[in-house]
Amino acid sequence: MQGQEKAHWWQTRTFVLLMVLMSIAPLLWPTIPPLVDLPGHMGRYRVQLDGDAHAWLADWFDFNWSLIGNLGIDLMIVPLAPIVGLEPAVKLIVIAIPALTVSGLLWISREVHGRIPATALFALPLAYSYPFQFGFINFALSIALALNLFALWLRLARLGHLRWRAILFVPLSCALWVCHTFGWGVLGVLAFSAEMIRQHDLRRDRASGHWLESWVRAGLGCLPLALPFVLMIVWRSGDHVTGQTADWFHWRAKMNWVLMVLRDRWMALDIASVTVLFVILLKGVRDTRVEYSRNLGLSALFLFAVYLLLPRIVFGSAYADMRLAPFVFAIALIALRPKPGLSMRGAAVIASLGLAFFGVRIAATTASYYLYAQRYDRVLPALDHIPRGAKMVTFVGRRCQDDWTYSRLEHIPAIGLERRFAYTNDQWSMPGAQLLTARYWPAGGFAHDPSQIVTDQYCRGEWWRPIDLAMRWFPRDAFDYVWLLNPPAYDPSLNRGLVPVWRSGTDVLFRVDHRDDAALRDEGIGNGQPLFPRRKGVSSPR
């Protein structure tokens, strides 16, 4: 039997441990993991931890604890940050995400196939998928936990501990929902599909009706995962809750998300890597030596169906469908296994190629993160020139066209909030979806995300301002400093009343000289545009 065969080198516990350790390599060097949204979350954590100690933070932000399905790292830093500091705590938790993702994928593979198939190694680079690169960290943590919990679900069923599984997964499913709703949903899909196959196999000798009965019994078997439905209703029924669900069946975007599952810095490498994944998946269809597991194959099909049905925006959070795409790939890849008769040499070749693929992706991601960390190191010294409690407006330049390589500066202003307790205008403000909302009314339309994003022209379908309008409109009497990062070219006359105190290349920090505020307002400068300029087809900011 397969379970009694001698384990090959890629099936040993030592190899699994090495893969887990290898997965954290890109995150070891950067002080702040260079994930797009992460600095913004770190600013919120600072208010969460120290808001009571600095009265001005309460004047700028409302922070209220509530039971929402998006609290993973927000809760974890509470005990950890006082011990090691906020930035090291965040780094440690973020490092754990790819490690848990890799361990979860390999554990699921072992539970389903008895041994880790060689093809499973091609799924490991998805630990650094595009949603992780974007900084959806509560989501990424919940998915990493969901993969490991699914492996535990399978193991308990294999060992016949169904009663213990039912008892154990009631609190575990609730905890996963609190981490992030999406992880709980993914666990539910995976558990239901696996349970349906298990129930079918128990009744496969029946002449008819076994699929319908298996479906019903699978639903009953997954009832221990259902309690978060109640939590969901309580969460979304509050009068303060905002956030629309919209943009259904955007097929062009869905096709793009599939191509972007490994998006990082180098487009050619990232697209070539996705092509490798497609080739491996096609191998399972055309190569007579490998096959798809019915268990994980059905799970992948269910996840793919959910991906097709998901809108782009759920409860105000954008890119909901994009987040699922990498894990459709991951589950489909680990569903592959060799048929009996494949030579050990053939399997070893596939495993070697999978390991090489993982190694190339890890090396590229390590180099990419090193370059991003250098960019952070060039701009963050500006914060040394900002006193504690200052009010700072930041404008980060970008193009209307979605460049493959993000600058990852979009939320770096929040490090000013995290390190200097300064006001920054890049916090998300969605009541019911985040614990923190901005209430610094003098800032007007420059109070929160995405007011920090500026461009050289109006961008169709976006809330971003052209930099000339942003520099003209921001209320100068509401801010002490202006920080420009990678700004597009703009009218230099708009710098009147701004004193440069730090510069690095095109990045510059200005101190606002309030003596000229009244005269500039008479000229239409700094009069505080109250709202984002609406453009046709604009969606709400995430």
C-alpha positions as CSV (number, residue, x, y, z in Angstrom):
1,M,0.0,0.0,0.0
2,Q,1.0,3.6,-0.7
3,G,1.1,4.5,3.0
4,Q,3.6,1.6,3.7
5,E,6.0,2.6,1.0
6,K,9.3,4.2,1.9
7,A,9.0,8.0,1.8
8,H,10.9,9.7,-1.0
9,W,13.0,12.8,-0.2
10,W,10.2,15.3,-0.9
11,Q,7.8,13.3,1.4
12,T,9.8,13.4,4.6
13,R,9.1,15.6,7.6
14,T,12.6,17.1,7.3
15,F,11.8,18.3,3.7
16,V,8.5,19.8,4.9
17,L,10.3,21.7,7.6
18,L,12.9,22.9,5.1
19,M,10.2,24.2,2.8
20,V,8.5,26.0,5.6
21,L,11.8,27.7,6.5
22,M,12.6,28.4,2.9
23,S,9.2,30.2,2.6
24,I,10.1,32.9,5.1
25,A,13.4,33.9,3.4
26,P,12.0,37.0,1.5
27,L,10.7,38.5,4.8
28,L,13.8,38.2,6.9
29,W,15.6,41.4,5.7
30,P,13.0,44.1,5.5
31,T,12.2,45.9,8.7
32,I,8.7,46.6,7.4
33,P,7.4,43.8,5.1
34,P,6.9,45.6,1.8
35,L,3.2,44.7,1.3
36,V,1.1,47.5,-0.2
37,D,-1.5,48.0,2.5
38,L,0.4,46.8,5.5
39,P,1.8,50.2,6.6
40,G,-1.8,51.5,6.7
41,H,-2.8,48.6,9.0
42,M,0.2,49.4,11.2
43,G,-1.0,52.9,11.7
44,R,-4.3,51.6,12.9
45,Y,-2.6,49.2,15.3
46,R,-0.7,52.2,16.8
47,V,-4.0,54.0,17.5
48,Q,-5.4,50.7,18.9
49,L,-2.5,50.2,21.3
50,D,-1.7,53.8,22.3
51,G,-4.7,55.9,21.5
52,D,-5.6,56.4,25.2
53,A,-2.1,57.7,25.9
54,H,-2.2,60.5,23.4
55,A,-5.3,62.7,23.5
56,W,-4.8,64.1,20.1
57,L,-5.3,60.7,18.5
58,A,-8.8,60.6,19.9
59,D,-9.5,64.0,18.3
60,W,-8.5,62.6,14.9
61,F,-9.8,59.0,14.9
62,D,-12.6,57.0,16.4
63,F,-11.4,53.5,17.4
64,N,-14.1,51.2,18.8
65,W,-13.8,47.5,19.4
66,S,-16.6,45.5,17.8
67,L,-17.1,41.9,16.7
68,I,-16.4,41.9,13.0
69,G,-15.0,39.2,10.7
70,N,-11.7,41.0,10.1
71,L,-9.7,41.0,13.4
72,G,-6.9,38.5,12.9
73,I,-3.7,40.5,13.4
74,D,-5.6,43.3,15.2
75,L,-6.1,40.8,18.1
76,M,-2.8,39.1,17.9
77,I,-0.7,42.3,18.4
78,V,-2.5,43.0,21.7
79,P,-0.4,40.5,23.7
80,L,2.6,40.5,21.4
81,A,3.4,44.2,20.8
82,P,4.0,45.0,24.4
83,I,6.6,42.3,24.6
84,V,8.6,42.8,21.4
85,G,7.3,46.2,20.0
86,L,4.8,46.9,17.4
87,E,6.9,46.6,14.2
88,P,8.7,43.4,15.3
89,A,5.3,41.9,16.3
90,V,3.8,42.7,12.9
91,K,6.8,41.3,11.2
92,L,6.7,38.0,13.1
93,I,3.0,37.5,12.4
94,V,3.5,38.3,8.7
95,I,6.4,35.9,8.5
96,A,4.1,33.2,9.8
97,I,1.6,33.6,7.0
98,P,3.7,32.0,4.1
99,A,5.1,29.4,6.5
100,L,1.5,28.4,7.5
101,T,0.4,28.4,3.9
102,V,3.2,26.1,2.8
103,S,2.6,23.8,5.8
104,G,-1.1,23.7,5.2
105,L,-0.8,22.8,1.5
106,L,1.7,20.0,2.2
107,W,-0.3,18.7,5.1
108,I,-3.5,18.5,3.0
109,S,-1.5,16.7,0.3
110,R,-0.4,14.1,2.7
111,E,-3.8,13.6,4.2
112,V,-5.5,13.1,0.8
113,H,-2.9,11.2,-1.0
114,G,-1.1,9.3,1.8
115,R,2.2,10.8,0.6
116,I,3.0,14.2,-0.7
117,P,2.9,14.0,-4.5
118,A,5.8,15.5,-6.4
119,T,3.4,17.9,-8.2
120,A,2.4,19.5,-4.9
121,L,5.7,21.4,-4.8
122,F,4.5,23.6,-7.7
123,A,1.8,25.0,-5.5
124,L,4.2,26.4,-2.8
125,P,5.1,29.7,-4.6
126,L,1.4,30.7,-4.1
127,A,2.3,31.4,-0.5
128,Y,3.4,34.8,-2.0
129,S,0.4,35.3,-4.2
130,Y,-0.9,38.7,-5.3
131,P,-3.4,39.1,-2.4
132,F,-0.5,38.7,0.0
133,Q,1.7,41.1,-1.9
134,F,-1.2,43.6,-1.8
135,G,-1.2,43.4,2.0
136,F,-4.5,41.8,2.7
137,I,-2.9,40.4,5.8
138,N,-6.0,39.4,7.9
139,F,-7.3,37.6,4.8
140,A,-4.0,35.9,4.0
141,L,-3.6,34.8,7.7
142,S,-7.1,33.4,7.7
143,I,-6.5,31.4,4.5
144,A,-3.2,30.0,5.9
145,L,-5.1,28.9,9.0
146,A,-8.0,27.6,6.9
147,L,-5.6,25.3,5.0
148,N,-4.2,23.8,8.2
149,L,-7.6,23.5,9.7
150,F,-8.8,21.7,6.6
151,A,-5.9,19.3,6.9
152,L,-7.0,18.7,10.5
153,W,-10.6,18.2,9.4
154,L,-9.4,15.5,6.9
155,R,-7.1,13.8,9.5
156,L,-9.8,13.5,12.1
157,A,-12.2,12.0,9.5
158,R,-9.5,9.6,8.4
159,L,-8.9,8.5,12.0
160,G,-12.7,8.1,12.6
161,H,-12.8,10.9,15.3
162,L,-16.0,12.5,13.9
163,R,-17.4,13.3,17.2
164,W,-14.3,15.1,18.4
165,R,-14.1,16.9,15.0
166,A,-17.7,18.2,15.5
167,I,-16.9,19.4,19.0
168,L,-13.5,20.9,18.1
169,F,-14.6,22.8,15.0
170,V,-17.3,24.8,16.6
171,P,-14.9,27.2,18.4
172,L,-12.2,26.8,15.7
173,S,-14.6,28.0,12.9
174,C,-15.7,30.9,15.1
175,A,-12.1,31.9,15.7
176,L,-11.3,31.6,12.0
177,W,-14.3,33.8,11.2
178,V,-13.1,36.5,13.6
179,C,-9.7,36.3,11.9
180,H,-11.3,37.0,8.5
181,T,-14.7,36.0,7.1
182,F,-13.1,34.8,3.9
183,G,-11.0,32.1,5.5
184,W,-14.0,30.7,7.2
185,G,-15.8,30.6,3.9
186,V,-13.0,28.9,2.2
187,L,-12.8,26.3,5.0
188,G,-16.5,25.7,4.6
189,V,-16.2,25.1,0.9
190,L,-13.3,22.7,1.3
191,A,-14.8,20.8,4.2
192,F,-18.2,20.4,2.4
193,S,-16.7,19.1,-0.8
194,A,-14.4,16.6,1.1
195,E,-17.3,15.5,3.3
196,M,-19.4,14.9,0.2
197,I,-16.8,12.7,-1.4
198,R,-16.4,10.8,1.9
199,Q,-20.1,10.2,2.3
200,H,-20.4,9.2,-1.4
201,D,-17.6,6.6,-0.9
202,L,-19.4,5.1,2.1
203,R,-22.5,4.6,-0.1
204,R,-21.0,3.9,-3.5
205,D,-22.5,0.4,-3.7
206,R,-26.0,1.7,-3.7
207,A,-27.9,1.6,-7.0
208,S,-29.2,5.2,-7.0
209,G,-29.7,8.3,-5.0
210,H,-26.3,8.2,-3.3
211,W,-25.1,11.6,-4.6
212,L,-28.2,13.4,-3.3
213,E,-28.0,11.6,0.0
214,S,-24.2,12.4,0.2
215,W,-24.9,16.0,-0.4
216,V,-27.4,16.2,2.4
217,R,-25.2,14.2,4.8
218,A,-22.2,16.4,3.9
219,G,-24.3,19.5,4.9
220,L,-25.2,17.9,8.2
221,G,-21.6,17.0,8.8
222,C,-20.5,20.6,8.3
223,L,-23.0,22.0,10.8
224,P,-20.2,22.5,13.3
225,L,-18.9,25.2,11.0
226,A,-22.2,27.0,10.8
227,L,-22.2,29.1,14.0
228,P,-20.3,32.1,12.3
229,F,-23.5,32.6,10.2
230,V,-25.0,34.0,13.4
231,L,-22.0,36.2,14.0
232,M,-22.2,37.4,10.4
233,I,-25.9,38.5,10.8
234,V,-25.1,40.3,14.1
235,W,-22.1,42.1,12.4
236,R,-23.9,43.2,9.3
237,S,-27.2,44.2,11.0
238,G,-25.7,47.2,12.9
239,D,-27.0,50.7,11.9
240,H,-23.4,52.0,11.6
241,V,-22.3,49.3,9.2
242,T,-21.5,50.6,5.7
243,G,-19.9,49.0,2.6
244,Q,-21.6,47.9,-0.5
245,T,-21.5,44.6,-2.4
246,A,-21.2,45.3,-6.1
247,D,-19.5,44.8,-9.5
248,W,-20.7,41.3,-10.3
249,F,-19.5,39.2,-13.2
250,H,-16.6,41.4,-14.3
251,W,-15.2,38.8,-16.6
252,R,-12.3,40.7,-18.0
253,A,-11.1,41.5,-14.5
254,K,-11.5,37.8,-13.5
255,M,-9.3,36.7,-16.4
256,N,-6.7,39.3,-15.4
257,W,-6.7,38.1,-11.8
258,V,-5.9,34.6,-13.0
259,L,-2.8,35.9,-14.8
260,M,-1.8,37.9,-11.8
261,V,-1.8,35.2,-9.1
262,L,2.0,35.5,-8.8
263,R,2.2,39.2,-9.5
264,D,5.1,40.9,-7.8
265,R,7.8,43.0,-9.6
266,W,8.9,41.4,-12.9
267,M,6.0,40.9,-15.3
268,A,7.8,38.5,-17.6
269,L,8.9,36.2,-14.8
270,D,5.5,36.4,-13.1
271,I,3.5,35.6,-16.3
272,A,6.0,32.8,-17.2
273,S,5.5,31.4,-13.7
274,V,1.7,31.3,-14.1
275,T,2.2,29.6,-17.4
276,V,4.2,26.9,-15.6
277,L,1.2,26.3,-13.3
278,F,-1.1,26.0,-16.3
279,V,1.2,23.4,-17.8
280,I,1.2,21.4,-14.6
281,L,-2.6,21.5,-14.4
282,L,-2.9,20.5,-18.1
283,K,-0.5,17.6,-17.4
284,G,-3.2,16.2,-15.1
285,V,-5.6,16.1,-17.9
286,R,-3.4,14.8,-20.8
287,D,-0.7,12.7,-19.1
288,T,-1.8,9.2,-18.4
289,R,0.7,8.9,-15.6
290,V,-0.9,11.4,-13.3
291,E,-4.5,12.0,-12.2
292,Y,-6.6,14.3,-10.1
293,S,-7.9,13.3,-6.7
294,R,-11.7,13.3,-6.6
295,N,-11.6,14.8,-3.2
296,L,-9.4,17.9,-3.9
297,G,-10.5,18.0,-7.6
298,L,-14.1,18.6,-6.4
299,S,-12.8,21.2,-3.9
300,A,-11.0,23.1,-6.7
301,L,-14.1,23.0,-8.8
302,F,-16.2,24.3,-6.0
303,L,-13.7,27.1,-5.3
304,F,-13.6,28.0,-9.0
305,A,-17.4,28.2,-9.0
306,V,-17.3,30.6,-6.0
307,Y,-14.6,32.6,-7.8
308,L,-16.9,33.0,-10.8
309,L,-19.9,34.1,-8.7
310,L,-18.1,36.4,-6.3
311,P,-18.4,40.2,-7.1
312,R,-15.4,42.4,-7.0
313,I,-16.6,44.3,-3.9
314,V,-18.0,42.6,-0.9
315,F,-19.1,44.6,2.2
316,G,-17.1,47.6,0.8
317,S,-13.9,45.6,0.5
318,A,-12.5,45.6,-3.0
319,Y,-10.9,42.7,-4.9
320,A,-12.9,40.0,-3.2
321,D,-12.8,37.7,-6.2
322,M,-9.1,38.4,-6.9
323,R,-8.2,37.1,-3.4
324,L,-9.6,33.7,-4.2
325,A,-7.9,33.1,-7.5
326,P,-4.5,31.9,-6.2
327,F,-6.1,29.3,-3.9
328,V,-8.2,27.8,-6.8
329,F,-4.8,27.1,-8.4
330,A,-3.2,25.9,-5.1
331,I,-6.0,23.3,-4.4
332,A,-6.0,22.2,-8.0
333,L,-2.2,21.7,-8.0
334,I,-2.2,19.6,-4.8
335,A,-5.1,17.6,-6.2
336,L,-2.7,16.0,-8.7
337,R,-1.0,12.7,-7.9
338,P,0.9,10.0,-9.8
339,K,-1.0,6.9,-11.0
340,P,0.3,3.5,-9.9
341,G,3.2,2.6,-12.1
342,L,4.9,5.9,-12.4
343,S,8.6,5.2,-11.8
344,M,10.4,6.7,-8.8
345,R,12.8,8.3,-11.2
346,G,9.9,10.1,-13.1
347,A,8.4,11.3,-9.8
348,A,11.8,12.5,-8.6
349,V,12.3,14.5,-11.8
350,I,8.9,16.2,-11.2
351,A,9.8,16.8,-7.6
352,S,13.1,18.3,-8.6
353,L,11.5,20.6,-11.1
354,G,8.9,21.7,-8.5
355,L,11.6,22.4,-6.0
356,A,13.6,24.4,-8.6
357,F,10.4,26.4,-9.4
358,F,9.8,27.2,-5.8
359,G,13.5,28.1,-5.4
360,V,13.4,30.5,-8.3
361,R,10.2,32.2,-7.1
362,I,11.6,32.5,-3.5
363,A,14.9,34.0,-4.9
364,A,13.0,36.5,-7.0
365,T,10.7,37.5,-4.2
366,T,13.7,37.9,-1.9
367,A,15.4,40.2,-4.4
368,S,12.2,42.1,-5.0
369,Y,11.6,42.7,-1.2
370,Y,15.2,43.8,-0.8
371,L,14.7,46.5,-3.4
372,Y,11.4,47.6,-1.9
373,A,13.0,47.7,1.5
374,Q,15.7,50.0,0.1
375,R,13.0,52.3,-1.2
376,Y,11.5,52.4,2.2
377,D,14.9,53.2,3.7
378,R,15.2,56.2,1.4
379,V,11.9,57.8,2.3
380,L,11.4,57.0,6.0
381,P,14.2,59.3,7.2
382,A,11.8,62.2,6.4
383,L,9.8,61.2,9.5
384,D,12.8,62.3,11.7
385,H,11.9,65.9,10.8
386,I,8.3,65.6,12.0
387,P,7.5,66.3,15.6
388,R,5.2,64.0,17.5
389,G,1.6,64.9,17.1
390,A,2.1,66.8,13.8
391,K,-0.7,66.9,11.3
392,M,0.6,65.6,7.9
393,V,-1.0,65.3,4.5
394,T,0.8,63.1,2.0
395,F,0.5,62.8,-1.7
396,V,1.9,59.6,-3.3
397,G,2.2,59.7,-7.1
398,R,1.0,57.0,-9.4
399,R,-0.2,56.7,-13.0
400,C,-3.7,56.0,-14.2
401,Q,-2.4,52.9,-15.9
402,D,-2.0,50.0,-13.5
403,D,1.7,49.3,-13.7
404,W,2.7,45.8,-13.0
405,T,5.2,46.9,-10.3
406,Y,3.6,48.9,-7.5
407,S,5.7,51.5,-5.8
408,R,4.4,50.1,-2.5
409,L,4.5,53.6,-1.1
410,E,0.7,54.0,-1.2
411,H,0.3,53.6,2.6
412,I,3.8,54.3,3.8
413,P,2.5,57.6,5.2
414,A,0.9,55.6,8.0
415,I,4.4,54.9,9.4
416,G,4.3,58.5,10.4
417,L,1.2,57.6,12.5
418,E,2.8,54.5,13.8
419,R,6.2,56.0,14.7
420,R,5.5,59.7,15.3
421,F,1.8,59.6,16.3
422,A,1.2,62.1,13.5
423,Y,-2.0,62.5,11.6
424,T,-1.8,60.9,8.1
425,N,-4.5,60.9,5.5
426,D,-4.2,57.3,4.2
427,Q,-6.4,55.5,6.8
428,W,-9.4,53.6,5.5
429,S,-12.7,54.9,6.8
430,M,-15.4,52.3,6.4
431,P,-17.6,52.0,9.6
432,G,-18.4,48.4,10.3
433,A,-15.6,47.1,8.1
434,Q,-12.7,48.6,10.2
435,L,-12.3,49.3,13.8
436,L,-11.0,52.8,13.0
437,T,-12.6,55.7,11.3
438,A,-11.2,59.2,10.6
439,R,-13.0,62.1,12.2
440,Y,-10.5,65.0,11.7
441,W,-13.2,67.3,10.1
442,P,-10.8,70.2,9.3
443,A,-9.1,67.9,6.8
444,G,-12.3,67.8,4.7
445,G,-11.9,65.7,1.6
446,F,-8.3,65.0,2.6
447,A,-9.0,63.1,5.7
448,H,-8.6,59.5,4.6
449,D,-7.8,57.0,1.9
450,P,-7.6,57.5,-1.1
451,S,-6.9,61.2,-0.7
452,Q,-3.2,60.4,-0.5
453,I,-3.1,59.1,-4.1
454,V,-2.3,61.7,-6.8
455,T,-1.8,61.5,-10.6
456,D,-0.8,63.8,-13.4
457,Q,-4.4,63.8,-14.8
458,Y,-7.9,62.6,-14.0
459,C,-8.2,58.8,-14.1
460,R,-11.5,57.4,-15.3
461,G,-13.3,55.4,-12.7
462,E,-11.0,56.4,-9.8
463,W,-11.2,58.7,-6.8
464,W,-7.6,60.0,-7.2
465,R,-7.0,63.7,-7.7
466,P,-4.5,65.2,-10.2
467,I,-1.6,66.6,-8.1
468,D,-2.2,70.2,-9.2
469,L,-5.7,70.1,-7.7
470,A,-4.5,68.3,-4.6
471,M,-1.8,70.8,-3.9
472,R,-4.2,73.7,-4.6
473,W,-7.1,72.4,-2.6
474,F,-5.8,70.8,0.5
475,P,-6.7,72.9,3.6
476,R,-3.4,74.4,4.7
477,D,-4.7,75.5,8.0
478,A,-5.5,71.8,8.8
479,F,-2.0,70.5,8.3
480,D,1.5,71.2,9.5
481,Y,3.5,69.2,6.9
482,V,3.1,68.1,3.3
483,W,5.0,64.9,2.2
484,L,5.3,64.3,-1.5
485,L,6.4,60.8,-2.5
486,N,7.2,60.0,-6.1
487,P,5.1,63.0,-7.2
488,P,4.2,63.7,-10.8
489,A,5.3,67.1,-12.2
490,Y,3.1,69.9,-11.0
491,D,3.0,73.7,-11.0
492,P,5.8,74.9,-8.7
493,S,3.9,78.1,-7.8
494,L,1.7,75.8,-5.6
495,N,4.7,75.5,-3.3
496,R,4.2,79.0,-2.0
497,G,3.9,78.9,1.8
498,L,5.6,75.6,2.0
499,V,9.1,75.3,3.4
500,P,11.2,72.3,2.4
501,V,12.8,70.5,5.4
502,W,13.9,67.3,3.8
503,R,14.5,66.1,0.2
504,S,15.6,62.9,-1.5
505,G,15.4,62.9,-5.2
506,T,11.8,63.9,-6.1
507,D,10.5,63.0,-2.7
508,V,10.2,66.1,-0.5
509,L,8.8,67.1,2.9
510,F,7.4,70.6,3.4
511,R,6.6,72.4,6.5
512,V,3.5,74.6,6.1
513,D,4.1,78.3,6.9
514,H,0.8,79.3,8.2
515,R,1.6,83.0,8.0
516,D,0.5,83.0,4.4
517,D,-2.7,81.0,4.7
518,A,-5.1,83.9,4.5
519,A,-3.4,85.4,1.4
520,L,-3.3,82.1,-0.3
521,R,-6.9,81.4,0.3
522,D,-7.8,84.6,-1.3
523,E,-6.0,83.2,-4.4
524,G,-8.0,80.0,-4.2
525,I,-5.1,78.0,-2.7
526,G,-5.6,75.8,0.4
527,N,-9.4,76.5,0.6
528,G,-10.2,72.9,1.4
529,Q,-12.1,71.1,-1.3
530,P,-14.7,69.2,0.9
531,L,-15.3,66.2,-1.3
532,F,-13.5,63.9,-3.7
533,P,-14.1,65.1,-7.3
534,R,-16.7,62.7,-8.7
535,R,-16.1,61.2,-12.1
536,K,-18.4,59.1,-14.2
537,G,-18.1,55.4,-13.3
538,V,-16.3,56.0,-10.1
539,S,-16.6,53.3,-7.4
540,S,-16.2,53.9,-3.7
541,P,-12.7,53.7,-2.2
542,R,-11.8,50.4,-0.5
